[in-house]
Amino acid sequence: MIFYVYIISNKQMGTIYIGYTNDLKKRMYRHKHGVGSKFASRYNLKILVYYEKFKFPMPAIRREKQLKKWNRDWKINLINDFNPNWEDLTYFFD
């Protein structure tokens, strides 16, 4: 099983949400249909802009918590380095 830490947004440089899951395709389906999280639904966060893969859950959970503590500029730089155009990466999981 693979575990993911991911970041979703509503537009380039927009609101972002950081999450953790063991099924990124299913989780993104839920976000895109407004049932992923209240925060993501409220801000229409449906664009997968960043993700990391992990073999075990605990490193993924630690990474999620670490990223959530980062300031916004660090998060934006992380996304820009990984996905400069903030393209929706969801389709890599179809």
C-alpha positions as CSV (number, residue, x, y, z in Angstrom):
1,M,0.0,0.0,0.0
2,I,1.2,3.5,-0.8
3,F,0.4,6.5,1.4
4,Y,0.2,10.1,0.2
5,V,0.6,13.6,1.5
6,Y,-1.0,16.0,-0.9
7,I,-1.9,19.7,-1.4
8,I,-5.0,20.9,-3.2
9,S,-5.9,24.4,-4.2
10,N,-8.6,26.4,-6.1
11,K,-6.3,28.4,-8.3
12,Q,-2.6,29.3,-8.7
13,M,-1.5,31.0,-5.5
14,G,-4.9,30.5,-4.0
15,T,-6.2,28.8,-0.9
16,I,-4.4,25.5,-0.1
17,Y,-5.3,22.4,1.9
18,I,-2.8,19.8,3.0
19,G,-4.0,16.2,3.6
20,Y,-3.0,12.6,4.0
21,T,-4.5,9.5,2.4
22,N,-3.8,5.9,1.4
23,D,-6.0,6.3,-1.8
24,L,-5.3,9.5,-3.6
25,K,-7.6,8.8,-6.5
26,K,-10.6,8.2,-4.2
27,R,-9.7,11.1,-2.0
28,M,-9.5,13.5,-5.0
29,Y,-12.9,12.2,-6.3
30,R,-14.4,13.1,-2.9
31,H,-12.8,16.5,-3.0
32,K,-14.0,17.2,-6.5
33,H,-17.5,16.2,-5.5
34,G,-17.6,18.4,-2.4
35,V,-17.4,15.6,0.2
36,G,-13.7,15.5,0.9
37,S,-13.5,18.0,3.8
38,K,-15.6,20.9,5.0
39,F,-12.7,23.3,4.5
40,A,-11.9,22.1,1.0
41,S,-15.6,22.2,0.0
42,R,-16.1,25.7,1.4
43,Y,-13.2,27.1,-0.6
44,N,-13.8,24.9,-3.7
45,L,-10.4,23.2,-3.4
46,K,-10.4,20.7,-6.3
47,I,-7.0,21.0,-8.0
48,L,-4.3,18.5,-6.9
49,V,-1.1,20.6,-7.1
50,Y,1.4,18.6,-5.1
51,Y,1.9,15.1,-3.6
52,E,4.5,12.9,-2.0
53,K,4.5,9.1,-1.8
54,F,5.4,7.0,1.3
55,K,5.7,3.3,1.9
56,F,4.4,3.5,5.5
57,P,1.8,5.6,7.2
58,M,3.7,7.1,10.0
59,P,6.3,9.0,7.9
60,A,3.4,10.3,5.8
61,I,1.5,11.5,8.9
62,R,4.6,13.2,10.2
63,R,5.2,14.9,6.9
64,E,1.6,16.2,6.7
65,K,2.0,17.7,10.2
66,Q,5.3,19.2,9.3
67,L,3.9,20.8,6.1
68,K,0.9,22.2,8.0
69,K,3.3,24.0,10.4
70,W,5.2,25.7,7.5
71,N,4.5,29.3,6.6
72,R,2.6,30.0,3.5
73,D,5.6,31.1,1.5
74,W,7.4,27.8,2.1
75,K,4.3,25.9,1.0
76,I,4.0,28.0,-2.2
77,N,7.7,27.4,-3.0
78,L,7.3,23.7,-2.5
79,I,4.4,23.6,-5.0
80,N,6.1,25.9,-7.5
81,D,9.2,23.6,-7.5
82,F,7.1,20.5,-8.0
83,N,4.4,21.9,-10.3
84,P,5.3,25.4,-11.6
85,N,2.0,25.9,-13.5
86,W,-0.2,24.5,-10.7
87,E,-1.7,22.0,-13.1
88,D,-4.2,19.5,-11.8
89,L,-2.2,16.3,-11.2
90,T,-5.3,14.3,-10.4
91,Y,-5.4,12.9,-13.9
92,F,-2.1,11.0,-13.4
93,F,-4.1,8.7,-11.1
94,D,-6.8,7.7,-13.6
